Amino acid sequence: MRNDNATDNEKLEEELLDLVAEEGMIERDALSRDAQLAELDIASADFIMILMAIEEKYGIYISVDNEMADLKTVQDLLSVASRKILEQSEA
């Protein structure tokens, strides 16, 4: 069962990467998990659009002030969003 959860999480993160690429207007192939958010040239407004798209698609809320303040990499963003989505699905 652990394997299924890992696979589900990988699928979720791939969906999130697709969403980040689309909303952030970044080539999907150029978007790596270890990419620094600051280096991706995502404008503040685009970052908010990414968060709103994630929230809308998955029915979650991500606090920009708290959870987003310490994010450095794409993987950091994926981890926070995945955790929120999984918490919501278990509620």
N, C-alpha and C positions, 0 to 999 in steps of 0.2 A: 504494500500500500504506500510506503514511503516513496517508492519510485514514481507512482502515479502523481503524488503531490509535487515532486520535483519537476516532472514533465509538465504538469498543469501550470506551475509557476514559470517555467521557461516559456510556455505558450503565452501566458499573460504578459510577461516582459517583452516578448516579440511584438504582441499587439500594441503595447505601450510605446515601443520604439517606433512602430509605424505611425502612431498618432503624433508623437513628438516630431518626427520627420515631416509629416504632412502639415501640422499646425505651425511648426517653426520654419517651414519652407527650407528644409535641409535635405540634401540628397540622402536617401535611406542608406545607401552603400557607404557613405562617408560618416555615418553616425555610429560611433563605437561606444561601448559601455564605459570605457575608461576616458572618454573625451571630457575635457574640462568644460563645464557649462559656460564659463567666462570667455572661452576661446571659440565658441560656436557662432558668435555674432547674432545671437537671438536678442532682439530688442525687448525691453521690459514689457511692452504691450503684447508682443508675440508670446512671451513666457506666460503671461496671464491667460492668453488664449489657449495655450497648451494645457494649463491647469484646469481651465473651464471645460475644455473638451473631455479631459479625463474624468472630471467630476460628473459631467452630464452623461457620458457613456456608461459609467459604472455606478452612478448614484451615490457618490461619496462626497465628503467635504475635506479639503486640504487647506489648513490655515497657512496663509502666506507668511504671516509674522513668525509663527513658531516653527513649523516643520520645514519650511523652505529656507530659513535663514542660514542654516549650516551646510546646505548642499553645495558640493564642489564639482561632482562628476555626473554624467548621465546615469551611471549605476546608482548613485545616491538618490536621484529622482525616481528611478525605477523601484528601488527598495521601499521608499516612503509610499509611493502610490500602490505598489503591490500589497504592502502591509495593510493599508487602509481598505483596499478592495477585499482582502481576505477577512479582515475584521468585520466588514459589512456583511459578507456572505455568511459568516458564522452567527451573526446576531439574529 
